[in-house]
Amino acid sequence: MSAPLPAALLLTGVLAQFADKLALDTISLAATQAGASPRLVGLLVAAQSAAWLLISLPAGVFADRIAPRALIRLGGALMLAGSGIGAVLLGLGQIGFGLALSTFLAAAGPVVIALSIFVLLPRMVAVADLPRANGRLELGRALLSFASPLIAGWAVARGAGSLGLGICAAVGVAILLTAGRLPGDAPPPQPRLPLHRAVAEGAAFVARHPYLRPIALCAIAWNLAFFAFLALFAPYAARVLLLEPAMIGLASSIAGVGSILAALLGPTLIARLPTGALLVFGPAVSLLGVGALALAPPALGVAALAFAFLVLGFGPILWFITQTSLRQAVTPPILLGRVSATLTTAMYGMRPLGALAGGFAGEWFGLQAAMWLPVGLFVLSTLAILASAMPRLKTMPEGEVALTRG
């Protein structure tokens, strides 16, 4: 193999996530600019997030049964159709149920593609190269995450919000073309269980596995914490730390810097440091950043907020690269799609709950007291790793796919 990550796979994964983010930024901005109510904007955002929640489990089953290249083509077609319809609706000024439905359809594409790449990557890359390959994927996503809001904001400001969705549709075409350069072989034969039993088999494997179970528990608690924090940080920064909106935006943008650093340094750190230590570091440094923000006086507000977002960008991305590579290394090939789908559903299912919990806590108990809710949840996410066998894990495991199969 000439490179740790084939260019076609890298391009497919990065473009799909870029289009997913660009669609979200474009629709929320365009709907707001058109005078949509907060409830309607929330509905549009929820429609996009719902694809990750509702499509992941069945898509994971099919990722274990069907050639990933075929599913990636399906994902590209969904992106093309959903984004194309959405672009037409935005161009006509139609902000409503039809746009929400097209948003859901378009977002289903990146869901299918992400699960397919998770299944395909271990077939194309040696276990030792998985951290570097996953790091390159995350680096591409982090870099393009800067471009997405800029493109959406530029287009909407000029009354051309449909341009953003047009770009997403073009990305769908590019993925359809690029998919032809990926391997077309199907997964190994396996018993064709009913859909619900196939889903349950993947979830049971995660629940029994000594490494995957703590990863799942940590991810659930971390997503609850992070989205509670996202619901609180802007009003907390404005009303408690007394920061101006421009300073809040500048400080929060530091998360992108942390994400890029993690993607650049992650493969080297994973190769040199104990795997278990890195999996503790991600949630622990999140706890440190948000805890420091909760304790910071207004005089240190900008620095504390910037530090919180820097570590929230760096630590969790490093954790994500590490745990993704670990999952790919220890999961049997016939379960890769369902294991990934189980964790994806768990994580995305927690996000709206965390945001609601943060918002209600801020309203009921006040912002200063409510900021300790994400701190406590970050404590739980850290304990989920510390209380497991994970801290003793020195290197990325190989040959452990038979674990807990009995």
Summary of the structure (lengths in Angstrom):
residues: 406
radius of gyration: 20.7
end to end distance: 34.1
largest distance: 62.5
contacts: 1533
relative contact order: 0.15
helix: 83%
strand: 0%
